[in-house]
Amino acid sequence: MTMVAESKGQQKQRRSQRTIPFVSGEEMVLISIGCQRSIIAKMLDLSEDGTLVYLSEESDILDARDTQCTLTLYHREQLFDVKSKIARRSRRLIAFEFINPPSTVANRIRAKIVQMPDWMRVKGQKPQ
């Protein structure tokens, strides 16, 4: 009986919670809707038209399609905001469509896209 109790104790110690690995600030996105609490997400994909993110926590604030919000992105040690709207959502995955970004913001997005192959190398994939 003692052995069974010990093995149960060992099993309990081995359990851990799953977390999202945030590798760098370049992948992080801050999602803001009006005066609601901001939500942190991890950027999975980026294009000139929008981005796909994975939320760090469950939230029902971002449930409605076409909900407008501000995404705060980080690139080259600077933060910049992009107005966007929700295009699609599946649990913690949310696709955002950018809403007419000014040329300065569009240029920053393009510069960030150019840097994205570096993210792929970090994750063990080769850029095409």
C-alpha positions in Angstrom: 0.0 0.0 0.0 2.8 2.4 0.7 4.1 2.0 -2.9 0.7 2.9 -4.3 0.6 6.1 -2.2 4.1 7.0 -3.3 3.3 6.6 -7.0 0.2 8.7 -6.7 2.2 11.4 -5.0 4.8 11.3 -7.8 2.1 11.6 -10.4 0.7 14.6 -8.7 4.0 16.4 -8.8 4.5 15.7 -12.5 1.4 17.5 -13.6 1.8 21.0 -14.9 -0.3 23.7 -16.5 0.0 24.4 -20.2 1.2 27.9 -21.2 1.8 29.8 -24.4 5.5 30.4 -25.0 6.0 34.1 -25.7 9.4 34.1 -27.4 9.9 37.8 -27.9 8.2 41.2 -27.8 8.0 41.0 -31.6 5.3 38.3 -31.3 3.2 40.0 -28.7 0.1 42.0 -29.4 -2.0 44.2 -27.0 -5.7 44.3 -27.9 -7.7 47.2 -26.7 -11.4 47.9 -27.0 -12.6 51.3 -25.7 -12.1 51.5 -22.0 -12.2 47.7 -21.5 -9.2 45.9 -20.0 -6.6 45.2 -22.7 -5.8 41.6 -23.6 -2.4 40.1 -24.5 -2.1 37.8 -27.5 0.7 36.1 -29.4 0.9 36.9 -33.1 0.9 33.8 -35.3 0.7 35.4 -38.8 0.9 38.9 -40.2 0.1 40.4 -43.6 -0.5 43.9 -45.0 -4.3 43.3 -44.5 -4.4 41.8 -41.0 -3.1 39.4 -38.4 -3.9 36.1 -36.7 -3.4 36.0 -33.0 -3.7 33.5 -30.1 -5.2 35.0 -26.9 -3.3 34.5 -23.7 -6.6 34.0 -21.8 -10.3 33.3 -22.5 -12.3 36.4 -23.2 -15.9 37.1 -24.3 -15.2 40.7 -25.0 -14.0 39.8 -28.5 -16.9 37.6 -29.5 -18.7 39.8 -32.1 -17.5 39.9 -35.7 -16.7 43.4 -37.0 -15.9 44.6 -33.4 -13.5 47.4 -33.8 -10.4 47.6 -31.6 -6.8 48.9 -31.5 -3.9 46.5 -31.8 -0.6 47.6 -30.3 2.4 46.0 -32.1 6.1 46.2 -31.3 8.8 46.5 -33.9 12.4 47.7 -33.6 12.1 48.9 -30.1 9.0 51.0 -30.8 5.3 50.5 -30.2 2.7 51.4 -32.8 -1.1 51.2 -33.0 -3.2 49.7 -35.8 -7.0 50.2 -36.0 -8.6 46.8 -36.8 -11.8 44.8 -36.7 -12.5 41.1 -35.9 -12.8 39.1 -39.1 -13.1 35.7 -37.6 -12.8 33.9 -34.3 -12.4 30.3 -33.2 -12.0 30.0 -29.4 -8.7 31.7 -28.6 -7.7 32.2 -32.3 -8.8 35.6 -33.7 -8.2 37.0 -37.2 -8.1 40.8 -37.4 -8.5 42.9 -40.5 -6.7 46.2 -40.5 -8.9 49.3 -41.1 -7.2 51.7 -43.6 -3.9 52.1 -41.8 -2.1 55.4 -42.5 1.0 55.1 -44.8 3.4 55.4 -41.8 1.7 52.4 -40.1 1.5 50.4 -43.3 5.3 50.9 -43.8 5.9 49.6 -40.2 3.8 46.6 -40.9 5.7 45.9 -44.1 9.0 46.2 -42.2 7.7 43.8 -39.6 6.7 41.3 -42.3 10.2 41.4 -43.8 11.6 40.4 -40.4 9.1 37.5 -40.0 11.4 34.9 -41.6 13.6 35.3 -38.6 10.7 34.1 -36.4 10.5 31.0 -38.6 14.1 30.2 -38.1 13.8 30.5 -34.4 10.9 28.0 -34.5 13.0 25.6 -36.5 11.4 26.2 -39.9 13.1 27.4 -43.0 11.7 30.4 -44.8 10.6 29.8 -48.4 
